[in-house]
């Protein structure tokens, strides 16, 4: 798995923290890791972007790359157009990821917003980047009410394009889950058509890098390098462990 594309069911869903957790586990396993953010929006020059936040959380040995930065917190195509700047195309993003893959053991490509958010004026999306790379796509989702529809739509969009859904990770599992969160654990994998591969606790992005890297193994499943178990989450949430989760 030299390249993994990370998308979300929405913006502010926890993609960056999940990306950092995956990077931390890969780094602990001795891999050279790069985090690539093709288009960063909503930040001024000099502010740390998502790729840099993920790399900082993962710890020393993870490198961050950003192809372009657009000032307003909008979809990349919209933000670029309003700023009079040239957007990043899916081809440029894929080419950058391939170049990094020549040097790094794992390249994590983090999108902006969801899978079909426009990157350029031609309607290119992160799905196109994944298609050009032939890379699997990991979906980061919220656990709350409304997530099942969004997860299913994302999964269906992936399969309709011939892309490989790698799985789903819950981006911010609450310390005190409510009824909706507890029930959704049972159904996320079924809705996604892909396994549930982790749950990162709410507030994890506020940990120091050393604490973050040490705890990350308990947040992600063995398929992503950790020890997390979906059945245990279901039991802790007050639900019977479901084989499909």
DOPA-477733 format. One record per residue (C-alpha): residue in one letter; x, y, z. Coordinates in steps of 0.1 Angstrom, whole numbers, plus 5000, padded with zeros to 4 digits. Example, Ala and Ser with C-alpha at 12.3 -4.5 7.8 and 13.67 -1.06 7.14 Angstrom:
<pts>
["A" [5123 4955 5078]]
["S" [5137 4989 5071]]
</pts>
This chain:
<pts>
["X" [5000 5000 5000]]
["X" [5025 5027 4989]]
["X" [4998 5053 4985]]
["X" [4966 5058 5004]]
["X" [4940 5085 4996]]
["X" [4922 5098 5027]]
["X" [4888 5114 5022]]
["X" [4859 5124 5044]]
["X" [4821 5124 5044]]
["X" [4823 5161 5050]]
["X" [4847 5189 5061]]
["X" [4860 5191 5097]]
["X" [4854 5154 5101]]
["X" [4888 5145 5115]]
["X" [4907 5136 5083]]
["X" [4939 5153 5094]]
["X" [4940 5136 5128]]
["X" [4933 5102 5113]]
["X" [4960 5108 5086]]
["X" [4984 5117 5114]]
["X" [4975 5085 5133]]
["X" [4982 5063 5102]]
["X" [5014 5081 5096]]
["X" [5025 5076 5133]]
["X" [5019 5038 5131]]
["X" [5037 5036 5097]]
["X" [5067 5055 5111]]
["X" [5068 5033 5142]]
["X" [5070 5003 5118]]
["X" [5101 5018 5102]]
["X" [5085 5033 5071]]
["X" [5094 5065 5055]]
["X" [5061 5085 5053]]
["X" [5050 5115 5033]]
["X" [5017 5134 5038]]
["X" [5005 5152 5007]]
["X" [4978 5179 5008]]
["X" [4972 5189 4971]]
["X" [4951 5219 4979]]
["X" [4949 5237 5012]]
["X" [4922 5263 5017]]
["X" [4913 5288 5043]]
["X" [4948 5296 5057]]
["X" [4972 5325 5054]]
["X" [5008 5320 5043]]
["X" [5029 5307 5072]]
["X" [5000 5290 5091]]
["X" [5005 5253 5095]]
["X" [4983 5234 5070]]
["X" [4967 5201 5074]]
["X" [4997 5181 5060]]
["X" [5020 5198 5085]]
["X" [4996 5192 5114]]
["X" [4993 5155 5105]]
["X" [5031 5153 5103]]
["X" [5036 5171 5136]]
["X" [5013 5148 5154]]
["X" [5029 5117 5139]]
["X" [5063 5128 5151]]
["X" [5098 5131 5137]]
["X" [5104 5113 5104]]
["X" [5071 5122 5087]]
["X" [5074 5148 5060]]
["X" [5046 5172 5048]]
["X" [5040 5185 5013]]
["X" [5014 5210 5000]]
["X" [5010 5219 4963]]
["X" [4990 5251 4966]]
["X" [4972 5272 4992]]
["X" [4941 5293 4986]]
["X" [4930 5319 5011]]
["X" [4893 5314 5016]]
["X" [4878 5284 5034]]
["X" [4859 5271 5004]]
["X" [4862 5242 4980]]
["X" [4896 5244 4963]]
["X" [4882 5252 4928]]
["X" [4860 5280 4943]]
["X" [4888 5294 4965]]
["X" [4913 5294 4937]]
["X" [4889 5311 4913]]
["X" [4879 5338 4937]]
["X" [4916 5345 4945]]
["X" [4925 5346 4908]]
["X" [4949 5317 4912]]
["X" [4954 5286 4892]]
["X" [4939 5255 4908]]
["X" [4956 5222 4913]]
["X" [4944 5196 4889]]
["X" [4939 5159 4897]]
["X" [4967 5150 4873]]
["X" [4991 5174 4891]]
["X" [4982 5158 4924]]
["X" [4987 5123 4911]]
["X" [5020 5132 4896]]
["X" [5032 5147 4929]]
["X" [5021 5115 4948]]
["X" [5039 5093 4923]]
["X" [5071 5113 4926]]
["X" [5069 5111 4964]]
["X" [5063 5073 4962]]
["X" [5097 5070 4946]]
["X" [5113 5081 4978]]
["X" [5088 5072 5006]]
["X" [5074 5038 5017]]
["X" [5039 5053 5023]]
["X" [5023 5084 5007]]
["X" [4991 5097 5024]]
["X" [4971 5120 5001]]
["X" [4946 5140 5022]]
["X" [4917 5156 5003]]
["X" [4898 5188 5010]]
["X" [4863 5182 5022]]
["X" [4846 5152 5007]]
["X" [4853 5128 4978]]
["X" [4836 5148 4951]]
["X" [4845 5184 4961]]
["X" [4858 5202 4930]]
["X" [4895 5208 4927]]
["X" [4895 5227 4894]]
["X" [4873 5243 4869]]
["X" [4870 5212 4849]]
["X" [4852 5194 4877]]
["X" [4882 5173 4888]]
["X" [4879 5157 4922]]
["X" [4899 5136 4947]]
["X" [4881 5106 4932]]
["X" [4900 5114 4900]]
["X" [4933 5116 4919]]
["X" [4926 5081 4933]]
["X" [4917 5068 4899]]
["X" [4949 5081 4883]]
["X" [4969 5066 4911]]
["X" [4950 5033 4913]]
["X" [4951 5039 4950]]
["X" [4926 5027 4977]]
["X" [4905 5053 4995]]
["X" [4900 5055 5032]]
["X" [4868 5073 5044]]
["X" [4868 5093 5076]]
["X" [4833 5096 5090]]
["X" [4815 5112 5120]]
["X" [4797 5088 5143]]
["X" [4767 5110 5149]]
["X" [4732 5111 5134]]
["X" [4732 5115 5096]]
["X" [4765 5097 5091]]
["X" [4750 5065 5076]]
["X" [4736 5082 5046]]
["X" [4769 5101 5039]]
["X" [4790 5070 5044]]
["X" [4768 5050 5020]]
["X" [4769 5078 4994]]
["X" [4807 5079 4996]]
["X" [4810 5042 4993]]
["X" [4786 5040 4963]]
["X" [4805 5069 4946]]
["X" [4838 5050 4951]]
["X" [4825 5017 4936]]
["X" [4807 5035 4907]]
["X" [4841 5048 4897]]
["X" [4859 5015 4900]]
["X" [4878 5027 4931]]
["X" [4887 5005 4961]]
["X" [4872 5015 4994]]
["X" [4899 5007 5020]]
["X" [4875 5011 5049]]
["X" [4860 5036 5073]]
["X" [4876 5053 5104]]
["X" [4855 5073 5128]]
["X" [4872 5107 5130]]
["X" [4861 5118 5165]]
["X" [4846 5092 5188]]
["X" [4829 5110 5217]]
["X" [4840 5103 5253]]
["X" [4803 5097 5261]]
["X" [4786 5084 5230]]
["X" [4748 5089 5227]]
["X" [4722 5065 5213]]
["X" [4729 5075 5177]]
["X" [4767 5069 5180]]
["X" [4762 5036 5198]]
["X" [4738 5023 5171]]
["X" [4759 5036 5142]]
["X" [4788 5015 5152]]
["X" [4767 4985 5142]]
["X" [4760 4998 5107]]
["X" [4789 5019 5094]]
["X" [4807 4990 5078]]
["X" [4775 4977 5061]]
["X" [4767 5012 5048]]
["X" [4802 5017 5035]]
["X" [4806 4983 5019]]
["X" [4840 4983 5036]]
["X" [4854 4974 5070]]
["X" [4853 4997 5101]]
["X" [4890 5002 5107]]
["X" [4892 5025 5137]]
["X" [4879 5052 5159]]
["X" [4900 5081 5170]]
["X" [4888 5097 5202]]
["X" [4875 5132 5202]]
["X" [4902 5157 5211]]
["X" [4931 5135 5201]]
["X" [4945 5162 5179]]
["X" [4953 5182 5211]]
["X" [4977 5156 5224]]
["X" [5015 5162 5223]]
["X" [5032 5143 5195]]
["X" [5047 5117 5219]]
["X" [5014 5110 5235]]
["X" [4996 5109 5202]]
["X" [5020 5084 5186]]
["X" [5019 5062 5216]]
["X" [4981 5061 5217]]
["X" [4975 5058 5180]]
["X" [4980 5020 5179]]
["X" [4948 5016 5200]]
["X" [4928 5038 5176]]
["X" [4934 5019 5143]]
["X" [4928 4983 5133]]
["X" [4956 4958 5124]]
["X" [4950 4966 5087]]
["X" [4963 5001 5094]]
["X" [4991 4990 5117]]
["X" [4973 4991 5151]]
["X" [4955 4969 5176]]
["X" [4920 4984 5176]]
["X" [4891 4960 5176]]
["X" [4856 4969 5163]]
["X" [4840 4944 5185]]
["X" [4855 4959 5216]]
["X" [4842 4994 5206]]
["X" [4807 4979 5201]]
["X" [4808 4963 5236]]
["X" [4822 4994 5252]]
["X" [4794 5014 5235]]
["X" [4768 4992 5250]]
["X" [4761 4973 5218]]
["X" [4766 4936 5211]]
["X" [4796 4930 5189]]
["X" [4785 4927 5153]]
["X" [4805 4905 5130]]
["X" [4800 4930 5101]]
["X" [4815 4958 5121]]
</pts>
